[in-house]
Amino acid sequence: MTQLADLRRTYVLGSLNESDVAADPMAQFKRWFDEAVTAKLPEPNAMTLATVGADGQPSARIVLLKGIDEKGFTFFTNYESRKGLDIAANPRAALLFHWVQLERQVRVEGRVEKVDDGESDAYYASRPLGSRLGAWASEQSREVAGRDVLEQRESEYRAKFGENPPRPAHWGGYRLVPTALEFWQGRPSRLHDRIAYRLDASDGWKIVRLSP
C-alpha cells in the first residue's frame, strides 16, 4: 500500500506577488478563472461549499459556480437541502476552488443571500429538461427508500408538467457576497504564495501577504 507520507509533489508552475494582482479581488478571481477555462481544466467552476448548521456542525460539498459578478458568487440548489437549512440558520459560508493542474487555490468567505426570483427563474429555464424535473423529483438530503422511488417521482412529474415544468418554490439561487478572499499559488519547498484580500468597512479591500 502506498505510504501517505510519501505522496507529495513540488510546485513549480508559477508565482504570485502583491504587484501582480488586481486591486479588486473579483477582478483577480475572474483573471484566474479565465486562465483555468483557457487551460481546459475539467469543471473549473466546481467549488467546495462549506456551511455550518444551527447545531454548530460544519458540512461541505462540491457545487457548481453559475454566476460571478461584482456582487459575488452565485450557485443554485434546493432551499430545503442540508445546505439550504444550514444557510437559513447561519447565513455565512466559505467556498474553495482547487485548480490542481495550475497549482492554485482560491478561498472565499462571506455572507449568503438568496438571489431574486427573476434570476432563479431564468437559470432554471436554461437547464436541461431532466435537470428541471429532477428539482421536483428529489427531496434533497432526505432519506429515500431506493432509486426506484426517485425514478417513479421523476416519471410522475414528467407526466404532470410535460416539456415545461415551472420552477419549484423550494429551488433557486444563492449568492455568496465575499468579505475575504485568498489566492494561493504553489511554490517550491512549501513556501507557497498566499495573497489575501480583506474587506474594511471604511477603507475597502486591503491586500496582505500571508505566511504559507
C-alpha positions as CSV (number, residue, x, y, z in Angstrom):
1,M,0.0,0.0,0.0
2,T,1.3,3.5,-0.9
3,Q,2.5,5.3,2.2
4,L,0.6,8.5,2.6
5,A,3.6,10.3,3.9
6,D,5.3,9.7,0.6
7,L,2.5,11.3,-1.5
8,R,3.9,14.7,-2.4
9,R,4.8,16.9,-5.3
10,T,6.9,20.0,-5.9
11,Y,5.0,23.1,-7.1
12,V,6.9,24.9,-9.8
13,L,4.4,26.4,-12.3
14,G,4.0,30.0,-11.1
15,S,4.4,32.7,-8.6
16,L,2.1,35.4,-7.1
17,N,3.3,38.8,-5.9
18,E,1.4,41.8,-4.5
19,S,2.4,43.8,-7.5
20,D,0.8,41.2,-9.8
21,V,-2.7,41.1,-8.5
22,A,-5.7,43.4,-9.3
23,A,-6.8,45.9,-6.8
24,D,-10.3,44.4,-6.7
25,P,-10.5,40.7,-5.7
26,M,-13.4,39.9,-8.1
27,A,-11.3,41.1,-11.0
28,Q,-8.4,39.0,-9.8
29,F,-10.7,36.0,-9.5
30,K,-12.1,36.5,-13.0
31,R,-8.5,36.6,-14.3
32,W,-7.6,33.3,-12.6
33,F,-10.9,31.7,-13.6
34,D,-10.4,32.7,-17.2
35,E,-7.0,31.1,-17.1
36,A,-8.5,27.9,-15.7
37,V,-11.0,27.8,-18.5
38,T,-8.4,28.6,-21.2
39,A,-6.3,25.7,-19.8
40,K,-9.3,23.4,-20.4
41,L,-9.4,22.2,-16.8
42,P,-12.2,19.8,-16.0
43,E,-15.1,21.7,-14.4
44,P,-13.2,24.8,-13.5
45,N,-16.4,26.1,-11.9
46,A,-16.6,23.2,-9.4
47,M,-16.2,24.6,-5.8
48,T,-16.4,23.3,-2.3
49,L,-19.2,25.0,-0.3
50,A,-18.8,24.8,3.4
51,T,-21.7,25.7,5.7
52,V,-22.4,25.5,9.4
53,G,-25.8,24.3,10.8
54,A,-27.7,25.6,13.8
55,D,-26.0,22.8,15.9
56,G,-22.6,24.2,15.0
57,Q,-21.7,21.2,12.8
58,P,-19.7,22.1,9.7
59,S,-20.7,20.5,6.4
60,A,-19.0,20.6,3.0
61,R,-19.9,19.5,-0.5
62,I,-19.0,20.3,-4.2
63,V,-21.3,22.6,-6.1
64,L,-21.0,24.4,-9.4
65,L,-20.5,28.2,-9.7
66,K,-23.2,29.5,-12.0
67,G,-22.6,33.3,-11.8
68,I,-19.9,35.7,-11.0
69,D,-20.1,39.5,-10.9
70,E,-19.2,42.4,-8.7
71,K,-21.8,41.3,-6.2
72,G,-20.4,37.8,-5.6
73,F,-20.6,34.1,-6.4
74,T,-23.9,32.5,-7.4
75,F,-25.0,28.9,-7.2
76,F,-28.4,27.1,-7.2
77,T,-29.8,24.4,-5.1
78,N,-32.8,23.1,-3.1
79,Y,-33.6,25.5,-0.3
80,E,-34.8,22.5,1.8
81,S,-31.5,20.6,1.4
82,R,-29.0,20.4,4.2
83,K,-27.0,23.3,2.8
84,G,-30.2,25.3,2.5
85,L,-31.2,24.7,6.1
86,D,-27.7,25.5,7.2
87,I,-27.8,28.8,5.4
88,A,-31.2,29.6,6.8
89,A,-29.8,29.1,10.3
90,N,-26.4,30.7,9.7
91,P,-26.1,32.8,6.5
92,R,-22.3,32.7,6.4
93,A,-20.3,30.3,4.3
94,A,-17.0,29.6,2.6
95,L,-16.0,28.5,-0.9
96,L,-12.9,26.7,-2.1
97,F,-11.7,26.4,-5.7
98,H,-8.8,24.0,-6.3
99,W,-7.3,24.1,-9.8
100,V,-4.8,21.3,-9.3
101,Q,-3.3,21.5,-12.8
102,L,-2.4,25.1,-12.2
103,E,-1.2,24.6,-8.7
104,R,-3.7,27.1,-7.4
105,Q,-6.4,27.5,-4.8
106,V,-8.9,30.3,-4.1
107,R,-10.6,30.6,-0.8
108,V,-13.7,32.8,-0.3
109,E,-15.6,33.7,2.9
110,G,-18.7,35.8,3.2
111,R,-22.4,36.1,3.8
112,V,-25.1,34.3,1.8
113,E,-28.3,35.7,0.4
114,K,-31.0,34.4,-1.9
115,V,-31.0,35.8,-5.5
116,D,-34.2,37.3,-6.7
117,D,-36.9,35.2,-8.2
118,G,-36.3,36.5,-11.7
119,E,-32.7,35.3,-11.6
120,S,-33.7,31.9,-10.3
121,D,-36.4,31.6,-12.9
122,A,-34.1,32.5,-15.8
123,Y,-31.4,30.0,-14.7
124,Y,-34.0,27.2,-14.1
125,A,-35.4,27.7,-17.6
126,S,-31.9,27.3,-19.1
127,R,-31.4,23.9,-17.6
128,P,-32.0,20.6,-19.5
129,L,-35.4,19.2,-19.1
130,G,-34.2,16.3,-17.0
131,S,-32.5,18.6,-14.5
132,R,-35.6,20.7,-14.2
133,L,-37.7,17.6,-13.5
134,G,-35.1,16.4,-11.1
135,A,-35.5,19.5,-9.0
136,W,-39.1,18.4,-8.4
137,A,-38.4,14.7,-8.0
138,S,-35.6,14.9,-5.4
139,E,-36.3,15.8,-1.8
140,Q,-32.7,16.7,-1.5
141,S,-30.8,15.4,1.6
142,R,-33.8,13.4,2.9
143,E,-33.7,9.6,3.2
144,V,-35.2,7.7,0.2
145,A,-36.2,4.1,0.1
146,G,-34.4,3.4,-3.2
147,R,-33.5,4.7,-6.6
148,D,-36.8,3.4,-8.0
149,V,-38.6,5.9,-5.8
150,L,-36.7,8.8,-7.4
151,E,-37.3,7.4,-10.9
152,Q,-41.0,7.0,-10.2
153,R,-41.3,10.5,-8.9
154,E,-39.5,11.8,-12.0
155,S,-41.9,10.0,-14.3
156,E,-44.9,11.4,-12.4
157,Y,-43.6,15.0,-12.7
158,R,-42.8,14.4,-16.4
159,A,-46.4,13.3,-17.0
160,K,-47.7,16.2,-15.0
161,F,-45.6,19.0,-16.5
162,G,-44.6,17.7,-19.9
163,E,-41.8,19.8,-21.5
164,N,-42.3,22.9,-19.4
165,P,-42.1,22.4,-15.7
166,P,-42.3,25.5,-13.6
167,R,-39.5,26.3,-11.1
168,P,-40.3,24.7,-7.7
169,A,-40.7,27.2,-4.9
170,H,-38.2,25.3,-2.9
171,W,-35.5,25.6,-5.5
172,G,-33.4,28.6,-6.5
173,G,-30.2,30.6,-6.2
174,Y,-27.9,31.9,-3.5
175,R,-25.2,34.5,-3.8
176,L,-22.2,34.5,-1.5
177,V,-21.2,38.1,-1.0
178,P,-17.5,38.0,-0.1
179,T,-15.8,39.7,2.8
180,A,-12.5,37.9,2.4
181,L,-10.6,36.1,-0.4
182,E,-7.3,34.4,-0.6
183,F,-5.3,33.4,-3.7
184,W,-2.8,30.6,-3.2
185,Q,-0.1,29.7,-5.7
186,G,2.0,26.6,-5.0
187,R,5.8,27.2,-4.8
188,P,8.8,25.0,-4.1
189,S,9.8,24.0,-0.6
190,R,6.3,24.6,0.6
191,L,7.0,28.4,0.6
192,H,3.7,29.0,-1.2
193,D,2.4,32.4,-2.2
194,R,-0.7,33.5,-0.3
195,I,-2.2,36.8,-1.2
196,A,-5.3,37.8,0.8
197,Y,-8.0,40.4,0.4
198,R,-9.8,41.6,3.5
199,L,-12.7,44.0,3.4
200,D,-12.5,47.0,5.7
201,A,-15.8,48.8,6.3
202,S,-14.2,52.3,5.8
203,D,-11.2,51.6,3.5
204,G,-12.4,48.9,1.2
205,W,-10.3,46.0,0.2
206,K,-6.9,45.6,1.8
207,I,-4.3,43.3,0.3
208,V,-1.9,41.4,2.5
209,R,0.6,38.5,2.2
210,L,0.2,35.5,4.5
211,S,2.8,33.1,5.6
212,P,2.5,29.7,3.9
